[in-house]
Every structure is written in structure tokens, then in C-alpha cells.
Amino acid sequence: MKTSFLIGMVHGVGAETPTQILLFTTAAGLAGALGGVTLVVLFVTGLFLGNTVLALAAAAGVSAGRKVPLLYLGFASMTAAVSILVGWTYLLSA
């Protein structure tokens, strides 16, 4: 749990999130502190809600997987296959 939290913190203050906020602010044509703060609050709220929904869905999936191991194995296999396909597609197109 501590490792996951630390990785999340490093990712959150890394280059991606501030760059996204700057891009959104520029694209929206917001100027001034109020517009920037409003956008940051909305962005962080969206990230929090999205991550919460994903975490709850993952927890429900793991919980259901314990009751029906074959279903869990099927979903895990499909997820792995799609991940590998996306990775290979990305590598081959580069």
C-alpha cells in the first residue's frame, strides 16, 4: 500500500498532470488566477472520482473472482491479451 501511494504521488507531481492542466487552461482560453484555480480543482476532482470508480470496480472484480475463479481467469486472460496486442501495435507502428 505504501509503495502504491508513493508511486501515485510521484506520478501526480510528475510531468504529465501539470502539462495536462496547462494544456487545458490554454485550450479553454482561461486567464487569471480564478480561472486557473477553478480548472485545477475540477481536474483534481475528476481524477479523484475517476480513480475511485476504477478502484471500486477492480475490488469488485477481485472479490467476484474469488467466487468464480474460471470467470476471473477468463477476464484476466483477455486483459493480458489486449495489453500485449496494444503493446505490439504500438511498437510495430513506431
N, C-alpha and C positions, 0 to 999 in steps of 0.2 A: 504494500500500500504506500509506504513512504517513497519507494522508487518511482511508482506511477505518478505520485503527486509531484515529485521533483522533475520528472520528465515533462509533465504538463506545464509546470511553471517555466521551465527553460523554453519550451515551445511557445508559450504565451508571450514571453517578453522577447522572443527572437525576432527575426526579420519579417516573418510572414504577416503577423497580425498588425503591427504598426504600418506596414506597407499597404495592407488592405484598407485600413482606416483612412490613410492619406489618399488612396485612390478613390474611395467612396466620397470623401469630403470634396475632392477636386471635381469628380464627376457630377456631384449634386450641386456644385457651384456655391457651396456654403462658405461664408466669410464671417469672421469674428469668432469670439470665444463661445458665445451661446450656441451657435450652430455646431461648432466642433464638439463641445461637451455633450450636446444632445445626441449627436451621431455616435460618440463613444459609448454613452450609456445604452443606447439602443443596440449597438453592436455587441457589447458585452452581455446584455440581457438575452439577445438572440443566441449567442454562443452558449450561455449557461442553460437556457431552455433546451436547445438542440442536444447538447451533451447529456443533459438529464434524461431526455426521452431515449436517446441511444443506450445509455447505461441501464435504464429500466428494461428496455427491450432485450438487451443482452442478458441481464439477470433472469428475466422470464424464460429466455431460450435455454439457458443453462439449467434452470430449475425443471423445465419440461423435459430436457434431455435426460435427466436422471430417471424420469418416469418411463420414458420411451427411448431407450438407448439407440435403437435402429434408426429412428427418425432423426435423432441428434447426429448420428454418424452420416446420414444422408445429407443433411444440411451442411455439416462441416466439410464433407467431400465436395459438394457443389461450390461452396465458398472458396475452397482451396483451388479448385479447377478454374473458376472465374479469375481469381487473383493471378494464377500462373498465366492464363490467356492474356490478361491485360498487361502483365509484365512483359511477356514475349512480344506482344503487339507494339508496345512502347519501344522496346529495344530494337526490333526489326525496322521500325519506321524512322528511327534516329539515324 
